[in-house]
Amino acid sequence: MTKQLSLDYIVRASTLSNTKAPLLIMLHGYGSDENDLFSFASELPEELCIVSAKAPYSLQPYGNAWYAINFDADKGKWNDNEQAIQSRDLIANFIDEVCNEYEVDPTNVSLLGFSQGTILSYAVALSYPQKIKNVIALSGYISSEIIKNNLDSKTYSNLDFYCSHGSVDQVIPVEWARKTPQILESLNIKHQYNEFPVGHGVAPQNFHELKEWLENRI
């Protein structure tokens, strides 16, 4: 039974017993829930403590979101940035809660996000870089509107990003994701960016690559 924290979640314990485990927090996409990315858990390194969080806003008829999207807005999709910022800070606080409740290493925290979860992963890591070590950013993009100001005043030397996108993504245009390397380079942040010939999803080759990337960094 999971302990009550500010976000609902499911957890897979680390196999490590004599030392604090590296922590991986999963952030699902719009309309999904904590079970989605957790399906990756059995394929990821056993030493990881894996926590898959559930976004706070319920959708009808099912699923959850980190913030509202108005798909009928005149200029394409309209994001509720106020909700997104609240979720950014909620996740940042949740990371601290998990580190206090479980035998995990607060200096070895990775985020794995998909779509809206990736947008939030970027926002958390770039707003609170001291909390994060690695970010796996799948099928998302950097939204500058939900990142804390004064990017230039922060130190990002500890951060490392794995970013991927489908070249025929029909939900989030690949052009948005292609801006990511330039932004990360401008901040001198270590990163890897790759595209795969798929839509809004994770190809088997993509998963194999992100798994190897993570194994080399934990």
C-alpha positions as CSV (number, residue, x, y, z in Angstrom):
1,M,0.0,0.0,0.0
2,T,1.4,3.4,-1.0
3,K,1.8,6.2,1.5
4,Q,-0.4,9.2,1.3
5,L,1.4,12.1,-0.5
6,S,0.3,15.2,-2.3
7,L,-0.1,13.2,-5.6
8,D,-1.6,9.7,-6.0
9,Y,1.0,7.3,-7.3
10,I,2.1,3.7,-7.7
11,V,5.6,2.5,-6.8
12,R,8.0,-0.3,-7.7
13,A,10.6,-0.8,-5.0
14,S,14.3,-1.0,-5.7
15,T,16.2,-4.2,-5.2
16,L,18.9,-2.4,-3.4
17,S,18.8,-2.9,0.4
18,N,22.1,-1.6,1.7
19,T,22.1,1.8,0.1
20,K,19.8,4.6,-1.0
21,A,18.3,3.8,-4.5
22,P,18.3,6.0,-7.5
23,L,14.7,7.4,-8.0
24,L,12.8,7.5,-11.3
25,I,9.5,9.5,-11.3
26,M,7.1,9.0,-14.2
27,L,4.8,11.7,-15.5
28,H,2.1,10.5,-17.8
29,G,0.4,12.4,-20.7
30,Y,-2.9,14.2,-21.1
31,G,-5.9,11.8,-20.7
32,S,-3.9,9.0,-19.2
33,D,-3.0,7.9,-15.7
34,E,-0.3,6.5,-13.5
35,N,-0.6,3.0,-15.0
36,D,0.4,4.0,-18.5
37,L,4.2,4.6,-18.2
38,F,4.4,2.2,-15.3
39,S,4.1,-0.5,-18.0
40,F,7.8,0.3,-18.7
41,A,8.9,-0.5,-15.1
42,S,9.5,-4.2,-15.5
43,E,11.9,-3.5,-18.3
44,L,14.0,-0.8,-16.5
45,P,16.9,-1.4,-14.1
46,E,16.0,-3.2,-10.9
47,E,18.0,-0.9,-8.7
48,L,15.7,2.0,-9.6
49,C,12.9,2.9,-7.2
50,I,10.2,3.8,-9.7
51,V,7.3,6.1,-8.8
52,S,4.6,6.8,-11.3
53,A,2.5,9.8,-10.4
54,K,-1.2,10.5,-11.3
55,A,-2.0,14.0,-12.6
56,P,-4.3,16.0,-10.3
57,Y,-7.1,17.0,-12.7
58,S,-9.7,14.4,-13.6
59,L,-11.1,14.3,-17.2
60,Q,-14.4,12.9,-18.4
61,P,-15.1,10.1,-19.1
62,Y,-11.7,8.9,-17.9
63,G,-8.1,9.9,-17.5
64,N,-6.2,12.8,-15.9
65,A,-4.4,15.9,-16.9
66,W,-1.6,18.1,-15.5
67,Y,-3.4,21.1,-16.9
68,A,-6.4,21.9,-19.0
69,I,-6.2,22.1,-22.8
70,N,-9.0,23.8,-24.8
71,F,-8.8,22.0,-28.1
72,D,-11.5,24.3,-29.6
73,A,-9.6,27.6,-29.0
74,D,-9.3,29.8,-32.1
75,K,-5.5,29.6,-32.4
76,G,-5.1,25.9,-32.0
77,K,-4.7,24.3,-28.6
78,W,-4.9,26.7,-25.6
79,N,-3.1,25.6,-22.5
80,D,-4.1,26.7,-19.0
81,N,-0.6,27.9,-18.0
82,E,-1.7,28.8,-14.5
83,Q,-2.7,25.2,-13.8
84,A,0.5,24.0,-15.5
85,I,2.6,26.2,-13.1
86,Q,0.7,24.8,-10.2
87,S,1.4,21.3,-11.4
88,R,5.0,22.1,-11.9
89,D,5.4,23.2,-8.3
90,L,3.2,20.3,-7.1
91,I,5.6,17.8,-8.8
92,A,8.6,19.6,-7.3
93,N,7.1,19.3,-3.9
94,F,6.1,15.6,-4.6
95,I,9.8,14.8,-5.4
96,D,10.8,16.1,-1.9
97,E,8.0,14.0,-0.3
98,V,9.1,10.8,-2.1
99,C,12.7,11.4,-1.0
100,N,11.5,11.8,2.6
101,E,9.3,8.7,2.6
102,Y,11.4,6.2,0.7
103,E,15.1,5.1,0.9
104,V,16.1,6.9,-2.2
105,D,19.0,9.2,-3.1
106,P,17.9,12.8,-3.4
107,T,21.0,13.5,-5.6
108,N,20.0,10.9,-8.1
109,V,16.5,11.7,-9.3
110,S,15.4,11.1,-12.9
111,L,12.1,12.2,-14.5
112,L,10.5,10.3,-17.4
113,G,7.7,12.1,-19.1
114,F,5.5,11.6,-22.1
115,S,3.7,14.4,-23.9
116,Q,2.1,16.7,-21.3
117,G,4.2,14.9,-18.7
118,T,7.3,15.8,-20.7
119,I,6.3,19.5,-20.9
120,L,6.1,19.4,-17.1
121,S,9.4,17.5,-16.8
122,Y,11.2,20.2,-18.7
123,A,9.5,22.9,-16.5
124,V,10.4,21.2,-13.3
125,A,14.0,20.5,-14.3
126,L,14.7,24.0,-15.6
127,S,12.9,25.7,-12.7
128,Y,14.4,23.5,-10.0
129,P,17.6,22.1,-11.4
130,Q,19.0,21.2,-8.0
131,K,16.3,18.6,-7.6
132,I,16.9,16.6,-10.8
133,K,19.8,14.7,-12.4
134,N,18.3,13.1,-15.6
135,V,15.3,13.8,-17.7
136,I,13.8,11.4,-20.3
137,A,11.6,13.7,-22.4
138,L,9.3,11.8,-24.8
139,S,7.0,13.4,-27.4
140,G,7.0,16.9,-25.8
141,Y,8.5,20.3,-26.0
142,I,9.8,23.2,-23.8
143,S,7.1,25.7,-22.8
144,S,9.0,28.8,-21.7
145,E,5.7,30.2,-20.3
146,I,5.7,27.7,-17.4
147,I,9.4,27.9,-16.5
148,K,10.6,30.1,-13.6
149,N,12.3,33.3,-14.7
150,N,16.1,34.0,-14.5
151,L,17.1,30.9,-16.4
152,D,20.6,32.4,-16.9
153,S,21.1,32.7,-13.2
154,K,20.8,29.0,-12.5
155,T,23.4,26.2,-12.7
156,Y,22.5,23.3,-14.9
157,S,25.8,21.4,-14.9
158,N,24.2,18.4,-13.1
159,L,21.4,18.0,-15.7
160,D,21.3,15.5,-18.6
161,F,18.4,15.2,-21.0
162,Y,17.3,12.4,-23.4
163,C,14.8,13.8,-25.8
164,S,12.9,12.0,-28.5
165,H,9.9,12.7,-30.8
166,G,8.0,11.0,-33.6
167,S,8.7,12.5,-36.9
168,V,5.1,12.2,-38.0
169,D,3.6,13.1,-34.6
170,Q,0.0,14.2,-35.2
171,V,-0.6,15.7,-31.7
172,I,2.5,17.7,-31.0
173,P,4.3,18.9,-34.1
174,V,7.8,17.7,-34.4
175,E,8.9,21.3,-35.3
176,W,8.1,22.3,-31.7
177,A,10.4,19.5,-30.4
178,R,13.2,20.4,-32.8
179,K,13.6,23.7,-30.9
180,T,14.7,21.8,-27.8
181,P,18.4,21.1,-28.7
182,Q,19.0,24.8,-29.4
183,I,17.4,25.8,-26.1
184,L,19.4,23.3,-24.1
185,E,22.6,24.2,-25.9
186,S,22.1,27.9,-25.1
187,L,22.0,26.8,-21.4
188,N,25.1,24.5,-21.7
189,I,22.9,21.5,-20.8
190,K,24.0,18.0,-21.8
191,H,21.4,16.4,-24.0
192,Q,20.7,13.9,-26.7
193,Y,17.9,14.4,-29.3
194,N,16.5,11.8,-31.6
195,E,13.5,11.3,-33.9
196,F,11.7,8.1,-34.8
197,P,9.4,7.4,-37.8
198,V,6.3,7.2,-35.6
199,G,3.3,9.3,-34.5
200,H,2.5,10.3,-30.9
201,G,4.0,7.3,-29.2
202,V,7.2,5.4,-28.3
203,A,8.7,3.1,-30.8
204,P,10.4,-0.1,-29.7
205,Q,13.8,1.3,-30.9
206,N,13.1,4.5,-29.0
207,F,12.4,2.5,-25.8
208,H,15.6,0.5,-26.2
209,E,17.6,3.7,-26.7
210,L,16.2,5.5,-23.7
211,K,16.7,2.4,-21.5
212,E,20.4,2.2,-22.5
213,W,20.8,5.9,-22.0
214,L,19.3,5.7,-18.4
215,E,21.3,2.6,-17.5
216,N,24.5,4.5,-18.3
217,R,23.5,7.4,-16.0
218,I,22.2,5.8,-12.8
